[in-house]
Amino acid sequence: MTSIFIILIVLGTFILMEGLTWCIHRYVMHGFLWVLHKDHHQKGPGIFEKNDAFFLIFAIPSWLFIMLGVIYQAWWSIAVGSGLTLYGIAYFLVHEIIIHQRIKWFTRSDNTYIRTIRWAHKMHHKHTEKDHGESFGFLWVAKKYWEKVREDKKRNAKPEVKETASV
């Protein structure tokens, strides 16, 4: 029974992180910590950004939950830290590799979900200042972006060529 609770806490933490991430991105990164996030919207030279400091800011709670859970043998704390860690891995894969393509994988993907998160993120980045932004989410994408990508795919679909039997 404990294994089920651990899995539920890990998954629950992962899911709750999407809402928390939206709030942090909207009110902290585009708020009082804009000084760190600004270079993510206003690209400068080099591959590293001040924005990359958020990796550490988000990794510290995960590390603390896991470390304290191990020290005090609190399995729920390890589960929370594991959920945070999994979300951090998902963030890295989706944001850094799939969206911003810091590593050149999935560069020509036609997957609807990948195209949708890329489009939503592009709409987020069209705002180069901290105010008047949109699409602060990460894995969960608003319906309007799904609809736009589906319409684009329909519009760009090649008509099927029907083969006829030759006599």
N, C-alpha and C positions, 0 to 999 in steps of 0.2 A: 504494500500500500504506500509506503514511503516513496518508492520509485515513481509512482504516478504523481504524487504531490510535487516531487522535485521537477519532473517534466512539465507539469502545469505551471509551476512558478517560473521556470526558464522561459516557456512560451508566453506566459502572461507578461513577464518583464519585457520580452522582445516586442510584443504587440503594444504595450503601454509606451514604449520608447518612441513610437511613431508620433503619438500625440505630444509627448514631452519635447521631442525634437522640433516639432512644428512651433511650439511655444518658445523654445529657446532660440530657434532661428529667427522668428518674427520679432520677439521682444528683447532679446539679449544681443544676438549677433547683428541685428539691424537696429539696435538700441545703443546702450552704453558701451558695448564692446565692438562697435562699428570700426574702431581704430584697428582692430585685428582682422576684421572680416572685409574691410574695404578693398584690399588688394585682390580679393577673389573676384570682385566685380570690375575693378579697374586694373587690368593686367599690366604688369611691369616686366622687366627682363628677368630671366632666370626661371628655374623650375620650382623653386620653393617660394612660399608666400607666408606672411605673418599669420594668415588664416590657418595654416598647418598646425599652429599652436593648439587649436581646438582638439586635435588628436590627443594631446596630453591631458587637456582639461577634461575630456570625456573618459579617458583611460583610467584616470586616478580613482574615481568612484568604483569602477569595475574591479580594479586591483584591490582596493580596500575591502570591498565585500568578500572577495575570494580569500584574501589573506586573513581577515578577522574570522571568517567562517572556519578556516582551517585551524587557526589558533584556538578558538573557543568551541570547536566541533559543532558549529551551527550549520547544518546542512541547508537550511533555507537561505542563509546568507551566501553560501557558495552558489546556490541556484540563481539568486538574484544577480550576482556577479557574472555568472555564466551567461545569463540572458543579455546583460549589458555587453559582454564580450562578443556574443554572436551578432548583436545589432551593430557593433563597431566593425566587425568583419564584413557584414552586409553593406554597411555604409561605404567602406573602402572599395569593395568590389563594384558596387553600383555607381557611386559618385565619382571616384577617381579613375576607374578603369572603363566602365561602360559609358558614362556621361562625358567626362572631361578627357578621356582617352589618354591619360598619362602613361599608360602601358597600352600598346596598340593591339588590343583584342576586341572582337565584336565590332570592328569599324564599319562593316557594311551589312549589319544585321537588318533583316526585314521583319523581325519579330515585332508584333504590335505593341507588346508591353514595353520593350526597349525603346521603340520609336516614340511611345507616349511619354515615358519619363524623360527622354531627351528633349522632346518638344516643351514639356512643362518647365523643365529646367532652363531651356532657352528663353522662355517667356519670363522666368524669374530674372535671368541675367540681362534682359533688355533694359532693366532699370539699373543704372550705374551708381545711383545714390541710395542712401539708406531708406528713404521714404518712398511711399507709393509703390511698394513691391507687390508681387503676386506669387502664388505657388510656393509656399514655404515648406511644404511637405517633402517627403523623401521617397518612401516606397508606395504610399497611397497617393494616387493621382486623381484630381478632380475630373468629373464626368465630361466637362467641356473639352478637355485635352484628348480623351479617348475618342470622342465624336469627331474631332478635327482630324486625327490620324486615320480613323476608319474612312472618313470621306476622302482623304488624300489617297488612301490605298485603292478605293473604288475608282476614283478618277484616273489613277495611273495604271490601273489593271489593263493588261493587254487582252484584247478579245481572243477568245479561243478560236483556233483554226481547226475546222472540221475536215477530216480526211474523207475523200470520196474514193470509192473503189474504181480502179481503172479497168477498162474493158479490153 
